[in-house]
């Protein structure tokens, strides 16, 4: 993938344990709250959502923030994922906890 930013990735303070291959090997695959085979799960994950190209004006600090967060990934993809989560209302608590950890870490420096 083409590198889109030269900014360093921010350090994260995630307390989650590192995942190993054996963790993935014992995973249960679910789609829409139903157990499915690995092949069905992969097909569901790969299903493309129709997209539309638009032009949007964003504040420069917002764009820079997402470029830093994205690292080698595309920052526009990260913005899209963030907007999708906001619309779907998913991960609100987890996002708030992550943001608070980041801000508290910055304040401690």
N, C-alpha and C positions, 0 to 999 in steps of 0.2 A: 504494500500500500504506500502511496505517495506521502511523504512527510509534509504535514501542513503547518507545523509550528516548530520553532527552535527553542521555545521556552521549556524549562525543566518541569517535570511533573512534581506537584506538591507532595510533601511527605504526608502519609495518612497514619492515623493512630487507631486503626481498626483492631479490636480485640479478638476478632474471629480467628480460629485456628487455621493453619495452612491446610488446604485440601490436598489429599494424595490420590493416586490412581485407584487404590482400593476403595476410597470413599465414592468415587464415581462408578466403580464396578457394582456396588451394592445399591445404587440409586433406583428409585421407583419413578417411572415416567408417567406424568399426568397431563392431560389436556382437558380443560373445562371440567375439572374436578372428577375426571374419570381416569382410571388406570388404563394405560395403553402400552403397546409394544414400543421398543426403541425406534423401530422404523416409522411407526405412526407418529411418534413424538417428533422425530426429525422432519417428517413431511409437514407437520403443523408449524414447526419453527421456521421452516424455509418458505412457507407460504408468503407471497409478496402482498403487501398492502398497496393499493393504488396510490400513487403520489402525484402531486401537481407542483410544477415549478412556479414560484412566486418571487417577487421582489419585496423586500421588507426593510424598513429603516430601523436599526437598533442603535442604542447608545454605544459609543465606542468602548466604555469600560465593560459593558456586558459582553461584547464580542471578544475583547481581550481575555476576560475571565474564562469564557468557554474554550478559547484557544489554549490557554494554559492547562485547563482541566483535561482537554482532549488529548494532549500530547501528540502521539503519532496517529491517533484516530482522527476522523474528520470532525471538526468542531460543529459543522452544521448538523451532522448526525446526532451529536450530543444535545444540541438545542432541540432538535425534533423529539428525542427521547424524553427530555425534561418536560417539554410541552405536553407530550402524550401522557406522562405520569400525572401531571397537574390536572389534565382533563379527566382522566380516569380516577383520580383521587387515590391512587395507589402510593404506598410507601411514604405517606405524609409524616408519620411518626419517625420512621427511619431517617428520612431526609432532614427533619428538624434536629434529631439527635446528632447526625453527622455535621450539620452546619454549626450547631452549638459547640461540638468538640473542636471544630476548626477555629471558631472565633475565640474560644477560651484558650486554645493553644497560642494563638496570635497575641492575646492580651497578656499571657504569661511571659512572653519574650521581651 
